[in-house]
Amino acid sequence: MVKDNAIPLIKINDSISNAIVEMNSKRLGFVVVLDEQNKLFGIFTDGDLRRTLEKKIDFANTPIKDYTHQKCFTVLPDELATESLKIMKKNKINSLIVVNQEHDVIGCFNIHRIIDLNIN
């Protein structure tokens, strides 16, 4: 699991351009979008970025919240990697966000992190 400063985080009013910079620097293929209270708002993935490119919008002046998936998949910190993999396979997703009971983001990972663990 990626933690602390390695988590790709962005605020809902930040621009898509800022999200791209964060996504690129953290190299997980997504950014976690936080609301004004620093709680999970949603996720913006590299696939979302490709679809957004087709719309020819101004990335520097468009807030990320306009293109964020608010219904994203999360797990609690005590969730087993095997269960997380099942969630990812069932829902055909590449990433999960780890939250605590208060919905604070405490970590995240993508499918490649699980593959590296040789989880089946």
The first five atom37 places (N, CA, C, CB, O) and aatype in JSON, in Angstrom:
{
  "aatype": [12, 19, 11, 3, 2, 0, 9, 14, 10, 9, 11, 9, 2, 3, 15, 9, 15, 2, 0, 9, 19, 6, 12, 2, 15, 11, 1, 10, 7, 13, 19, 19, 19, 10, 3, 6, 5, 2, 11, 10, 13, 7, 9, 13, 16, 3, 7, 3, 10, 1, 1, 16, 10, 6, 11, 11, 9, 3, 13, 0, 2, 16, 14, 9, 11, 3, 18, 16, 8, 5, 11, 4, 13, 16, 19, 10, 14, 3, 6, 10, 0, 16, 6, 15, 10, 11, 9, 12, 11, 11, 2, 11, 9, 2, 15, 10, 9, 19, 19, 2, 5, 6, 8, 3, 19, 9, 7, 4, 13, 2, 9, 8, 1, 9, 9, 3, 10, 2, 9, 2],
  "atom_mask": [
    [1, 1, 1, 1, 1],
    [1, 1, 1, 1, 1],
    [1, 1, 1, 1, 1],
    [1, 1, 1, 1, 1],
    [1, 1, 1, 1, 1],
    [1, 1, 1, 1, 1],
    [1, 1, 1, 1, 1],
    [1, 1, 1, 1, 1],
    [1, 1, 1, 1, 1],
    [1, 1, 1, 1, 1],
    [1, 1, 1, 1, 1],
    [1, 1, 1, 1, 1],
    [1, 1, 1, 1, 1],
    [1, 1, 1, 1, 1],
    [1, 1, 1, 1, 1],
    [1, 1, 1, 1, 1],
    [1, 1, 1, 1, 1],
    [1, 1, 1, 1, 1],
    [1, 1, 1, 1, 1],
    [1, 1, 1, 1, 1],
    [1, 1, 1, 1, 1],
    [1, 1, 1, 1, 1],
    [1, 1, 1, 1, 1],
    [1, 1, 1, 1, 1],
    [1, 1, 1, 1, 1],
    [1, 1, 1, 1, 1],
    [1, 1, 1, 1, 1],
    [1, 1, 1, 1, 1],
    [1, 1, 1, 0, 1],
    [1, 1, 1, 1, 1],
    [1, 1, 1, 1, 1],
    [1, 1, 1, 1, 1],
    [1, 1, 1, 1, 1],
    [1, 1, 1, 1, 1],
    [1, 1, 1, 1, 1],
    [1, 1, 1, 1, 1],
    [1, 1, 1, 1, 1],
    [1, 1, 1, 1, 1],
    [1, 1, 1, 1, 1],
    [1, 1, 1, 1, 1],
    [1, 1, 1, 1, 1],
    [1, 1, 1, 0, 1],
    [1, 1, 1, 1, 1],
    [1, 1, 1, 1, 1],
    [1, 1, 1, 1, 1],
    [1, 1, 1, 1, 1],
    [1, 1, 1, 0, 1],
    [1, 1, 1, 1, 1],
    [1, 1, 1, 1, 1],
    [1, 1, 1, 1, 1],
    [1, 1, 1, 1, 1],
    [1, 1, 1, 1, 1],
    [1, 1, 1, 1, 1],
    [1, 1, 1, 1, 1],
    [1, 1, 1, 1, 1],
    [1, 1, 1, 1, 1],
    [1, 1, 1, 1, 1],
    [1, 1, 1, 1, 1],
    [1, 1, 1, 1, 1],
    [1, 1, 1, 1, 1],
    [1, 1, 1, 1, 1],
    [1, 1, 1, 1, 1],
    [1, 1, 1, 1, 1],
    [1, 1, 1, 1, 1],
    [1, 1, 1, 1, 1],
    [1, 1, 1, 1, 1],
    [1, 1, 1, 1, 1],
    [1, 1, 1, 1, 1],
    [1, 1, 1, 1, 1],
    [1, 1, 1, 1, 1],
    [1, 1, 1, 1, 1],
    [1, 1, 1, 1, 1],
    [1, 1, 1, 1, 1],
    [1, 1, 1, 1, 1],
    [1, 1, 1, 1, 1],
    [1, 1, 1, 1, 1],
    [1, 1, 1, 1, 1],
    [1, 1, 1, 1, 1],
    [1, 1, 1, 1, 1],
    [1, 1, 1, 1, 1],
    [1, 1, 1, 1, 1],
    [1, 1, 1, 1, 1],
    [1, 1, 1, 1, 1],
    [1, 1, 1, 1, 1],
    [1, 1, 1, 1, 1],
    [1, 1, 1, 1, 1],
    [1, 1, 1, 1, 1],
    [1, 1, 1, 1, 1],
    [1, 1, 1, 1, 1],
    [1, 1, 1, 1, 1],
    [1, 1, 1, 1, 1],
    [1, 1, 1, 1, 1],
    [1, 1, 1, 1, 1],
    [1, 1, 1, 1, 1],
    [1, 1, 1, 1, 1],
    [1, 1, 1, 1, 1],
    [1, 1, 1, 1, 1],
    [1, 1, 1, 1, 1],
    [1, 1, 1, 1, 1],
    [1, 1, 1, 1, 1],
    [1, 1, 1, 1, 1],
    [1, 1, 1, 1, 1],
    [1, 1, 1, 1, 1],
    [1, 1, 1, 1, 1],
    [1, 1, 1, 1, 1],
    [1, 1, 1, 1, 1],
    [1, 1, 1, 0, 1],
    [1, 1, 1, 1, 1],
    [1, 1, 1, 1, 1],
    [1, 1, 1, 1, 1],
    [1, 1, 1, 1, 1],
    [1, 1, 1, 1, 1],
    [1, 1, 1, 1, 1],
    [1, 1, 1, 1, 1],
    [1, 1, 1, 1, 1],
    [1, 1, 1, 1, 1],
    [1, 1, 1, 1, 1],
    [1, 1, 1, 1, 1],
    [1, 1, 1, 1, 1],
    [1, 1, 1, 1, 1]
  ],
  "atom_positions": [
    [[0.85, -1.18, 0.0], [0.0, 0.0, 0.0], [0.89, 1.24, 0.0], [-0.96, 0.0, 1.23], [1.9, 1.31, 0.7]],
    [[0.49, 2.19, -0.79], [1.17, 3.48, -0.84], [0.6, 4.35, 0.27], [1.01, 4.17, -2.24], [-0.62, 4.41, 0.45]],
    [[1.47, 5.02, 1.02], [1.02, 5.84, 2.15], [1.64, 7.23, 2.11], [1.37, 5.15, 3.47], [2.54, 7.51, 1.31]],
    [[1.14, 8.08, 2.98], [1.68, 9.4, 3.25], [1.9, 10.22, 1.97], [2.99, 9.27, 4.0], [0.99, 10.36, 1.16]],
    [[3.1, 10.75, 1.8], [3.38, 11.63, 0.67], [3.41, 10.92, -0.68], [4.69, 12.31, 0.88], [3.44, 11.58, -1.71]],
    [[3.39, 9.61, -0.69], [3.38, 8.85, -1.95], [1.97, 8.71, -2.52], [3.99, 7.47, -1.74], [1.81, 8.28, -3.66]],
    [[0.94, 9.07, -1.73], [-0.44, 9.0, -2.21], [-0.66, 10.16, -3.19], [-1.46, 9.07, -1.01], [-0.35, 11.3, -2.86]],
    [[-1.18, 9.88, -4.37], [-1.47, 10.96, -5.32], [-2.76, 11.69, -4.92], [-1.6, 10.4, -6.75], [-3.86, 11.22, -5.19]],
    [[-2.61, 12.84, -4.28], [-3.75, 13.59, -3.75], [-3.93, 14.92, -4.46], [-3.58, 13.83, -2.26], [-2.96, 15.57, -4.86]],
    [[-5.18, 15.32, -4.62], [-5.53, 16.6, -5.22], [-6.83, 17.08, -4.57], [-5.67, 16.49, -6.79], [-7.65, 16.25, -4.15]],
    [[-7.03, 18.37, -4.48], [-8.26, 18.94, -3.91], [-9.3, 19.15, -5.02], [-7.97, 20.29, -3.18], [-8.93, 19.34, -6.18]],
    [[-10.57, 19.13, -4.66], [-11.64, 19.18, -5.66], [-11.61, 20.44, -6.53], [-12.97, 19.09, -4.98], [-12.06, 20.4, -7.68]],
    [[-11.11, 21.54, -6.03], [-11.09, 22.77, -6.82], [-9.79, 22.97, -7.59], [-11.32, 23.96, -5.93], [-9.65, 23.96, -8.32]],
    [[-8.85, 22.05, -7.44], [-7.62, 22.13, -8.24], [-7.95, 21.82, -9.7], [-6.54, 21.14, -7.71], [-8.95, 21.17, -10.01]],
    [[-7.1, 22.3, -10.57], [-7.33, 22.11, -12.01], [-6.98, 20.7, -12.46], [-6.52, 23.12, -12.8], [-6.25, 19.97, -11.79]],
    [[-7.5, 20.34, -13.61], [-7.13, 19.07, -14.21], [-5.63, 19.06, -14.5], [-7.95, 18.81, -15.51], [-4.99, 18.02, -14.38]],
    [[-5.08, 20.2, -14.88], [-3.63, 20.29, -15.12], [-2.84, 19.89, -13.88], [-3.25, 21.71, -15.55], [-1.87, 19.15, -13.97]],
    [[-3.26, 20.39, -12.72], [-2.58, 20.02, -11.48], [-2.73, 18.54, -11.18], [-3.12, 20.84, -10.32], [-1.8, 17.9, -10.68]],
    [[-3.9, 17.99, -11.5], [-4.13, 16.56, -11.28], [-3.2, 15.73, -12.17], [-5.61, 16.2, -11.58], [-2.67, 14.71, -11.73]],
    [[-3.0, 16.17, -13.39], [-2.1, 15.46, -14.3], [-0.68, 15.46, -13.77], [-2.13, 16.1, -15.7], [0.0, 14.43, -13.81]],
    [[-0.23, 16.59, -13.27], [1.12, 16.69, -12.71], [1.26, 15.74, -11.53], [1.43, 18.14, -12.27], [2.27, 15.03, -11.42]],
    [[0.27, 15.71, -10.64], [0.3, 14.82, -9.47], [0.25, 13.36, -9.91], [-0.89, 15.14, -8.52], [0.99, 12.53, -9.38]],
    [[-0.61, 13.04, -10.86], [-0.73, 11.67, -11.36], [0.59, 11.21, -11.96], [-1.85, 11.57, -12.4], [1.03, 10.08, -11.73]],
    [[1.21, 12.08, -12.72], [2.48, 11.74, -13.36], [3.6, 11.56, -12.34], [2.86, 12.8, -14.36], [4.43, 10.66, -12.47]],
    [[3.63, 12.41, -11.34], [4.72, 12.34, -10.36], [4.61, 11.12, -9.44], [4.75, 13.6, -9.52], [5.63, 10.58, -9.01]],
    [[3.39, 10.67, -9.15], [3.21, 9.54, -8.24], [3.14, 8.21, -8.97], [1.94, 9.73, -7.42], [3.31, 7.16, -8.35]],
    [[2.9, 8.22, -10.27], [3.02, 7.05, -11.15], [2.14, 5.85, -10.77], [4.44, 6.62, -11.18], [2.58, 4.7, -10.85]],
    [[0.9, 6.13, -10.35], [-0.03, 5.05, -10.04], [-1.18, 4.96, -11.03], [-0.57, 5.22, -8.64], [-1.96, 4.01, -11.0]],
    [[-1.3, 5.95, -11.91], [-2.36, 5.92, -12.9], [-3.66, 6.55, -12.44], [0.0, 0.0, 0.0], [-4.69, 6.4, -13.1]],
    [[-3.64, 7.26, -11.32], [-4.83, 7.93, -10.81], [-4.45, 8.95, -9.76], [-5.82, 6.91, -10.21], [-3.32, 8.96, -9.25]],
    [[-5.39, 9.82, -9.44], [-5.26, 10.72, -8.29], [-6.5, 10.55, -7.42], [-5.08, 12.21, -8.73], [-7.6, 10.32, -7.92]],
    [[-6.29, 10.67, -6.13], [-7.38, 10.65, -5.15], [-7.8, 12.11, -4.96], [-6.94, 9.97, -3.78], [-6.96, 12.97, -4.68]],
    [[-9.08, 12.37, -5.1], [-9.6, 13.73, -4.98], [-10.24, 13.91, -3.61], [-10.63, 14.04, -6.11], [-11.1, 13.13, -3.2]],
    [[-9.8, 14.96, -2.9], [-10.27, 15.24, -1.54], [-11.2, 16.44, -1.54], [-9.09, 15.48, -0.59], [-11.02, 17.38, -2.32]],
    [[-12.2, 16.41, -0.65], [-13.1, 17.56, -0.5], [-12.47, 18.62, 0.4], [-14.46, 17.12, 0.05], [-11.31, 18.51, 0.79]],
    [[-13.26, 19.65, 0.74], [-12.74, 20.75, 1.56], [-12.35, 20.32, 2.97], [-13.79, 21.85, 1.66], [-11.54, 20.98, 3.62]],
    [[-12.92, 19.2, 3.45], [-12.59, 18.69, 4.79], [-11.51, 17.61, 4.74], [-13.84, 18.14, 5.46], [-11.28, 16.9, 5.72]],
    [[-10.85, 17.48, 3.6], [-9.81, 16.46, 3.38], [-10.34, 15.04, 3.48], [-8.69, 16.65, 4.37], [-9.59, 14.12, 3.83]],
    [[-11.61, 14.85, 3.17], [-12.21, 13.53, 3.1], [-12.28, 13.11, 1.64], [-13.63, 13.51, 3.76], [-12.22, 13.94, 0.74]],
    [[-12.41, 11.82, 1.42], [-12.47, 11.29, 0.07], [-13.67, 11.86, -0.68], [-12.54, 9.76, 0.1], [-14.81, 11.76, -0.23]],
    [[-13.41, 12.46, -1.83], [-14.46, 12.95, -2.73], [-14.63, 12.0, -3.9], [-14.13, 14.38, -3.23], [-15.75, 11.74, -4.35]],
    [[-13.49, 11.48, -4.41], [-13.57, 10.57, -5.55], [-12.2, 10.25, -6.13], [0.0, 0.0, 0.0], [-11.17, 10.45, -5.48]],
    [[-12.22, 9.76, -7.36], [-10.99, 9.34, -8.03], [-11.02, 9.83, -9.48], [-10.83, 7.8, -7.98], [-12.08, 9.92, -10.1]],
    [[-9.85, 10.15, -10.0], [-9.67, 10.53, -11.4], [-8.53, 9.67, -11.93], [-9.36, 12.09, -11.57], [-7.41, 9.74, -11.43]],
    [[-8.83, 8.86, -12.94], [-7.85, 7.88, -13.44], [-7.25, 8.3, -14.77], [-8.5, 6.52, -13.6], [-7.7, 9.26, -15.4]],
    [[-6.22, 7.57, -15.17], [-5.63, 7.86, -16.48], [-6.63, 7.61, -17.61], [-4.37, 7.0, -16.7], [-6.57, 8.27, -18.64]],
    [[-7.54, 6.67, -17.42], [-8.62, 6.46, -18.4], [-9.54, 7.67, -18.47], [0.0, 0.0, 0.0], [-9.98, 8.06, -19.55]],
    [[-9.85, 8.25, -17.31], [-10.66, 9.48, -17.29], [-9.95, 10.59, -18.03], [-10.97, 9.92, -15.83], [-10.56, 11.37, -18.76]],
    [[-8.65, 10.67, -17.84], [-7.85, 11.68, -18.53], [-7.95, 11.52, -20.04], [-6.38, 11.6, -18.08], [-8.16, 12.5, -20.76]],
    [[-7.81, 10.3, -20.53], [-7.92, 10.07, -21.98], [-9.3, 10.46, -22.51], [-7.63, 8.58, -22.32], [-9.41, 11.06, -23.57]],
    [[-10.35, 10.12, -21.76], [-11.69, 10.49, -22.19], [-11.89, 12.01, -22.13], [-12.75, 9.79, -21.32], [-12.59, 12.58, -22.96]],
    [[-11.28, 12.66, -21.16], [-11.38, 14.11, -21.03], [-10.65, 14.81, -22.18], [-10.81, 14.57, -19.68], [-11.08, 15.87, -22.64]],
    [[-9.56, 14.23, -22.63], [-8.81, 14.81, -23.76], [-9.69, 14.97, -24.99], [-7.6, 13.94, -24.09], [-9.56, 15.94, -25.73]],
    [[-10.58, 14.01, -25.19], [-11.47, 14.05, -26.35], [-12.43, 15.24, -26.31], [-12.26, 12.77, -26.43], [-12.95, 15.64, -27.35]],
    [[-12.66, 15.79, -25.13], [-13.62, 16.89, -24.98], [-13.01, 18.25, -25.28], [-14.19, 16.9, -23.59], [-13.72, 19.25, -25.37]],
    [[-11.68, 18.29, -25.43], [-10.97, 19.53, -25.78], [-11.31, 20.68, -24.83], [-11.3, 19.94, -27.22], [-11.63, 21.79, -25.26]],
    [[-11.23, 20.41, -23.54], [-11.49, 21.45, -22.54], [-10.18, 22.11, -22.13], [-12.2, 20.85, -21.3], [-9.09, 21.61, -22.46]],
    [[-10.28, 23.21, -21.43], [-9.12, 23.94, -20.93], [-8.7, 23.31, -19.6], [-9.44, 25.46, -20.76], [-9.29, 23.6, -18.56]],
    [[-7.68, 22.47, -19.62], [-7.24, 21.75, -18.42], [-6.76, 22.69, -17.32], [-6.14, 20.79, -18.77], [-6.91, 22.38, -16.14]],
    [[-6.19, 23.81, -17.69], [-5.65, 24.73, -16.69], [-6.74, 25.43, -15.9], [-4.76, 25.76, -17.35], [-6.52, 25.85, -14.76]],
    [[-7.93, 25.56, -16.49], [-9.0, 26.32, -15.84], [-10.24, 25.49, -15.52], [-9.4, 27.47, -16.71], [-11.27, 26.04, -15.14]],
    [[-10.16, 24.19, -15.68], [-11.29, 23.32, -15.36], [-10.99, 22.57, -14.07], [-11.57, 22.32, -16.52], [-9.99, 21.86, -13.99]],
    [[-11.86, 22.7, -13.06], [-11.62, 22.0, -11.8], [-11.79, 20.48, -11.96], [-12.57, 22.51, -10.7], [-12.65, 20.01, -12.7]],
    [[-10.96, 19.76, -11.26], [-10.97, 18.3, -11.32], [-12.31, 17.73, -10.87], [-9.85, 17.72, -10.47], [-12.71, 16.66, -11.32]],
    [[-13.0, 18.44, -9.98], [-14.29, 17.93, -9.47], [-15.3, 17.69, -10.58], [-14.87, 18.9, -8.45], [-16.2, 16.86, -10.42]],
    [[-15.18, 18.42, -11.69], [-16.13, 18.26, -12.8], [-15.99, 16.93, -13.52], [-15.94, 19.39, -13.79], [-16.89, 16.52, -14.24]],
    [[-14.86, 16.24, -13.32], [-14.61, 14.98, -14.02], [-14.21, 13.84, -13.07], [-13.52, 15.18, -15.05], [-13.68, 12.82, -13.5]],
    [[-14.47, 14.02, -11.8], [-14.13, 13.02, -10.78], [-15.25, 12.01, -10.6], [-13.81, 13.71, -9.45], [-16.43, 12.37, -10.56]],
    [[-14.87, 10.73, -10.49], [-15.84, 9.68, -10.15], [-16.03, 9.69, -8.64], [-15.37, 8.27, -10.66], [-15.11, 9.36, -7.89]],
    [[-17.21, 10.06, -8.21], [-17.47, 10.09, -6.77], [-17.78, 8.71, -6.21], [-18.62, 11.02, -6.46], [-17.58, 8.46, -5.02]],
    [[-18.25, 7.82, -7.06], [-18.52, 6.45, -6.61], [-17.29, 5.6, -6.91], [-19.8, 5.87, -7.3], [-17.23, 4.88, -7.91]],
    [[-16.33, 5.69, -6.03], [-15.11, 4.9, -6.21], [-15.07, 3.79, -5.16], [-13.84, 5.81, -6.1], [-15.76, 3.85, -4.14]],
    [[-14.28, 2.79, -5.44], [-14.18, 1.64, -4.55], [-13.13, 1.88, -3.48], [-13.86, 0.36, -5.35], [-12.03, 2.37, -3.76]],
    [[-13.48, 1.52, -2.25], [-12.56, 1.68, -1.13], [-12.49, 0.4, -0.33], [-12.99, 2.87, -0.24], [-13.37, -0.46, -0.41]],
    [[-11.43, 0.29, 0.45], [-11.28, -0.8, 1.41], [-10.8, -0.21, 2.73], [-10.29, -1.9, 0.88], [-10.23, 0.88, 2.77]],
    [[-11.02, -0.95, 3.79], [-10.51, -0.56, 5.11], [-9.09, -1.09, 5.25], [-11.43, -1.11, 6.25], [-8.71, -2.03, 4.55]],
    [[-8.31, -0.51, 6.13], [-6.9, -0.9, 6.25], [-6.66, -2.35, 6.63], [-6.24, -0.04, 7.26], [-5.59, -2.89, 6.33]],
    [[-7.62, -3.0, 7.28], [-7.42, -4.39, 7.68], [-7.89, -5.4, 6.62], [-8.15, -4.65, 8.98], [-7.87, -6.6, 6.86]],
    [[-8.3, -4.89, 5.48], [-8.75, -5.77, 4.38], [-7.55, -6.55, 3.84], [-9.42, -4.93, 3.24], [-6.47, -6.0, 3.63]],
    [[-7.76, -7.83, 3.62], [-6.7, -8.67, 3.08], [-6.47, -8.36, 1.6], [-7.03, -10.15, 3.26], [-7.39, -7.97, 0.89]],
    [[-5.24, -8.53, 1.17], [-4.9, -8.29, -0.23], [-5.7, -9.19, -1.17], [-3.41, -8.5, -0.46], [-6.07, -8.78, -2.27]],
    [[-5.97, -10.42, -0.73], [-6.74, -11.33, -1.57], [-8.17, -10.82, -1.77], [-6.77, -12.74, -0.96], [-8.72, -10.94, -2.86]],
    [[-8.75, -10.24, -0.73], [-10.1, -9.68, -0.85], [-10.08, -8.44, -1.74], [-10.66, -9.32, 0.55], [-11.0, -8.22, -2.53]],
    [[-9.05, -7.64, -1.61], [-8.93, -6.45, -2.46], [-8.82, -6.85, -3.92], [-7.71, -5.62, -2.05], [-9.42, -6.22, -4.79]],
    [[-8.06, -7.89, -4.19], [-7.92, -8.38, -5.56], [-9.27, -8.87, -6.1], [-6.87, -9.52, -5.62], [-9.59, -8.63, -7.26]],
    [[-10.04, -9.54, -5.27], [-11.37, -10.0, -5.68], [-12.27, -8.81, -6.06], [-12.04, -10.82, -4.55], [-12.98, -8.86, -7.07]],
    [[-12.22, -7.76, -5.27], [-13.0, -6.54, -5.55], [-12.58, -5.95, -6.89], [-12.83, -5.5, -4.43], [-13.42, -5.54, -7.69]],
    [[-11.28, -5.89, -7.11], [-10.76, -5.31, -8.34], [-11.16, -6.14, -9.56], [-9.24, -5.18, -8.27], [-11.56, -5.6, -10.59]],
    [[-11.05, -7.45, -9.45], [-11.43, -8.33, -10.57], [-12.93, -8.24, -10.85], [-11.03, -9.78, -10.27], [-13.34, -8.09, -12.0]],
    [[-13.73, -8.34, -9.8], [-15.18, -8.33, -9.96], [-15.67, -7.05, -10.62], [-15.85, -8.5, -8.6], [-16.58, -7.09, -11.45]],
    [[-15.08, -5.92, -10.25], [-15.53, -4.62, -10.74], [-14.71, -4.09, -11.92], [-15.49, -3.64, -9.62], [-14.96, -3.0, -12.42]],
    [[-13.72, -4.9, -12.35], [-12.87, -4.53, -13.48], [-12.25, -3.14, -13.29], [-13.67, -4.56, -14.79], [-12.33, -2.27, -14.16]],
    [[-11.63, -2.97, -12.11], [-10.95, -1.72, -11.79], [-9.48, -2.0, -11.53], [-11.61, -1.02, -10.57], [-9.09, -3.13, -11.25]],
    [[-8.68, -0.96, -11.62], [-7.24, -1.11, -11.45], [-6.7, -0.53, -10.15], [-6.53, -0.46, -12.58], [-5.52, -0.7, -9.84]],
    [[-7.55, 0.14, -9.38], [-7.05, 0.79, -8.19], [-8.09, 0.79, -7.07], [-6.62, 2.22, -8.5], [-9.3, 0.73, -7.32]],
    [[-7.58, 0.84, -5.85], [-8.43, 0.94, -4.67], [-7.85, 1.99, -3.73], [-8.55, -0.44, -3.96], [-6.64, 2.18, -3.65]],
    [[-8.73, 2.65, -3.03], [-8.33, 3.65, -2.04], [-8.6, 3.07, -0.67], [-9.09, 5.01, -2.25], [-9.67, 2.51, -0.42]],
    [[-7.64, 3.21, 0.22], [-7.77, 2.71, 1.58], [-8.2, 3.87, 2.47], [-6.43, 2.07, 2.09], [-7.54, 4.91, 2.53]],
    [[-9.33, 3.68, 3.16], [-9.86, 4.71, 4.05], [-10.09, 4.12, 5.44], [-11.17, 5.31, 3.48], [-10.23, 2.91, 5.6]],
    [[-10.12, 5.0, 6.43], [-10.48, 4.55, 7.78], [-11.98, 4.74, 7.98], [-9.66, 5.32, 8.87], [-12.68, 5.13, 7.05]],
    [[-12.46, 4.48, 9.18], [-13.9, 4.57, 9.47], [-14.44, 5.99, 9.28], [-14.18, 4.1, 10.89], [-15.63, 6.17, 9.01]],
    [[-13.59, 6.99, 9.44], [-14.0, 8.39, 9.29], [-13.91, 8.86, 7.85], [-13.15, 9.29, 10.17], [-14.16, 10.03, 7.56]],
    [[-13.57, 7.98, 6.96], [-13.43, 8.24, 5.52], [-12.22, 9.11, 5.19], [-14.69, 8.91, 5.0], [-12.19, 9.8, 4.16]],
    [[-11.22, 9.08, 6.06], [-9.93, 9.71, 5.76], [-9.14, 8.77, 4.88], [-9.13, 10.06, 7.07], [-9.13, 7.56, 5.11]],
    [[-8.5, 9.31, 3.87], [-7.66, 8.5, 2.99], [-6.35, 8.22, 3.72], [-7.39, 9.21, 1.62], [-5.65, 9.14, 4.13]],
    [[-6.02, 6.93, 3.88], [-4.78, 6.57, 4.55], [-3.83, 5.81, 3.65], [-5.07, 5.74, 5.78], [-2.69, 5.52, 4.03]],
    [[-4.29, 5.49, 2.45], [-3.43, 4.79, 1.51], [-4.16, 4.48, 0.22], [0.0, 0.0, 0.0], [-5.34, 4.8, 0.06]],
    [[-3.44, 3.86, -0.7], [-4.03, 3.43, -1.96], [-3.08, 2.45, -2.63], [-4.32, 4.66, -2.89], [-1.92, 2.32, -2.23]],
    [[-3.58, 1.78, -3.63], [-2.73, 0.89, -4.43], [-3.4, 0.61, -5.75], [-2.42, -0.42, -3.68], [-4.61, 0.81, -5.92]],
    [[-2.59, 0.13, -6.69], [-3.15, -0.28, -7.97], [-2.89, -1.77, -8.16], [-2.53, 0.54, -9.14], [-2.21, -2.4, -7.36]],
    [[-3.43, -2.31, -9.2], [-3.36, -3.75, -9.46], [-1.92, -4.24, -9.54], [-4.09, -4.1, -10.75], [-1.61, -5.37, -9.16]],
    [[-1.03, -3.38, -10.04], [0.37, -3.78, -10.18], [1.03, -4.04, -8.83], [1.14, -2.71, -10.94], [1.91, -4.9, -8.73]],
    [[0.62, -3.32, -7.81], [1.17, -3.55, -6.45], [0.76, -4.93, -5.95], [0.68, -2.46, -5.47], [1.55, -5.61, -5.29]],
    [[-0.46, -5.34, -6.25], [-0.91, -6.67, -5.82], [-0.2, -7.76, -6.62], [-2.44, -6.8, -5.98], [0.22, -8.78, -6.07]],
    [[-0.07, -7.54, -7.92], [0.63, -8.5, -8.76], [2.05, -8.72, -8.26], [0.64, -8.04, -10.22], [2.55, -9.84, -8.23]],
    [[2.7, -7.62, -7.85], [4.06, -7.72, -7.32], [4.14, -8.59, -6.08], [4.6, -6.35, -7.0], [5.2, -9.13, -5.77]],
    [[3.02, -8.73, -5.35], [2.98, -9.57, -4.14], [2.69, -11.04, -4.46], [1.92, -9.05, -3.18], [2.72, -11.89, -3.57]],
    [[2.42, -11.34, -5.75], [2.08, -12.7, -6.2], [0.82, -13.23, -5.52], [3.23, -13.65, -5.93], [0.75, -14.4, -5.14]],
    [[-0.17, -12.36, -5.38], [-1.47, -12.74, -4.8], [-2.34, -13.33, -5.9], [-2.17, -11.51, -4.13], [-2.4, -12.78, -7.0]],
    [[-3.01, -14.42, -5.63], [-3.92, -15.04, -6.6], [-5.35, -15.0, -6.1], [-3.51, -16.5, -6.89], [-6.26, -15.47, -6.78]]
  ]
}
